[in-house]
């Protein structure tokens, strides 16, 4: 089986290789889920081209940040927004924890700032907005970036009762949130 025949899809960074599932001759050759996969992988492709695979954040120096949870979360966040905007329902959501983190960032910084960060790599406005909103509760953007996976980040965010409540309310008080385009873009 070739890599492009595997379920789902993938993009090879710094390349022109984007793969997704497709069943030639099938009347469901492009199901909604497969179309969502293509949106996801193509967003990886275009964001990789524009930010060279890294996010940037100023510290003592301009640091290159490569966190899969951040990249996958924002990629899926925007892919789902594109699906909803184009009338595709029931695509399924990959990276649930990561998408939750995308929504937390959007709530703190706004959709324009996270879109700019995703395509340019400039995390500074997102960092500043996040720290301003949640810093008093002992949570920092830099603390999140120090963690390697989304589960660790969600556990870290639970140090803040307010942020834990925000995430809980996000999942429980908004049924169907992933079917409403206004929550994405």
N, C-alpha and C positions, 0 to 999 in steps of 0.2 A: 504494500500500500504506500503510495507516495504521500508526502506531507500534506499536499493539497486535497487529499481524499479523506483526511481525518475529520471527525466531527468538529463543528464550530469553525473557527478561523484563526488566523494569526498574521502578523506583520513582522518582517525581519527589519530591525532598525538599521538605518543608514543604507537602505537598499530600495529597490523598486519591486520587491516581492510582497504581494498581498494575497492571501489565500482565504477562501471561504467555501462552504459547502454549496454544491449545486448538483442537481440530478438531471442530466440531459434527458429530454423526452418525457419527463414526468409532467403531468398537468399541474402539479404543485412545485415546479422547478424552483421557483422563488417564493417560498412561504414567507409569512410575516417574520418568523423567527430568523430565517436565513437572510432576509433583507436587513433585519436589525444587526446581524453579524457583519454584513458588508458595511453598513453605516459605521459600526464600531471600528472595524479594521481600517477603513478609509480615513476616519478621523485620526487614528494613530499615524497613518501615513502623512497626512497634511500637517499635523502638529509636529511630527518629527522633522519634517522639512523646514518648518518655520522656527523651531527652537532647538534644533540639532539634538533632540532626545533628552535635553536637560531642562530643569527649572533653575532659575537663578535667584539668589537671595543675598542681600548685603549683610555682612556681619562685620568682623574686623577686616574682611576682604570679600570680594565678590565670589561666593561659593556656588559650585555646580551641585545641584541636588538631583538625584535619580532615585525616586521612591516609587516602586511599582504600584503600591496602594493608591498613591495620589494620581498617577498617570491612568491606571485602569478605572479608578473611581470617576474621574472627570470625563474620561473617554466614554464610559457607559452612560453617565449622566447626560452628556450631550447627544449621544446616539439615541437614547430613549426619547429625548426631546424632539429630535428629527423624525423619529417614527411617529410620534403622536401628531406632530404638525402635518405629517403627510397621511394621516388617517389610518395608520397601522396599529391595530390593537392586538393584544394577546401575543406580544412578541416574546414574553418572558424577559426577566432581568438577570443579567449576569452580575457578579460582583456586588451582592446586596450590601455588605458592610461598607465597601468602598463607595458605593453610590450614596449611602447614608452620610458618609463623611463629605461627599460633594455637596449635599444639601446643607450640612452644617456650615460649610464654607460659604455657600451662596447666601445663607441667612445672615452671616456676619458681614460679608463684603459686598454682596450684590452680584447679580448675574453678569454685569459688564466687567467687573474686576476679575471674576473667575474665568470668564471667556478670554479676556486679555492675557491672564496668566497662562492659560492652557495653550494659546497660540503663540505667545511671544516668550514665555518662560519667566516673565517678571512676576515673582511672587511677593514683592515688597508691599503693594497695596493690600493684598489678601492678608498677609502677615499682620500688618498694622491694624486693619479692621478687626481681625480675629482677636488679637491681643487686647485691643480696646474693649471689645465686647465681653470676652471671657477671662481676661487676665486677672481681674480682681478675685476670681474664684480659684486661682491657683493653677490655671491651665495656660499653657503658652503654645503658640504655633511652632516655635523652635523645639519644644518638648515633643510635639507630634512628629516633627521631621526626624527626630532622633530614633524613631521606632521603625522597624523594618516591615511590619505587616499590619493590615487593617484591624485584625483582632486585637493586637497590642495597642493600637491607637484608640479603639473603642474602650478598652479597659482603662487606658490612661484618662480618657475623657470622663469616665465614671467617678473620678476623684472630685468632680464638681457636681453637687446635687442638682444645681440649676441646669447644667448641661445634660445630665442624665435624664431629668424631667423633660427637657426639650426633645431629646432623641426618642424617649418613650412616647411622648405626645405625637411626634412626627409619624411614628408607626401605627399608633392605636387610634388617634382621633381623626385621622384623615383617610378613611377607606378609599381605595381607588386612586391614591395620590399619583401613582405612576401613569394614570390614564388622562391626566389633566396637563396639557401643554404649558399652561401658565406657570406651573411649578418648575419648569425646566429652563426655558429661555426667556 
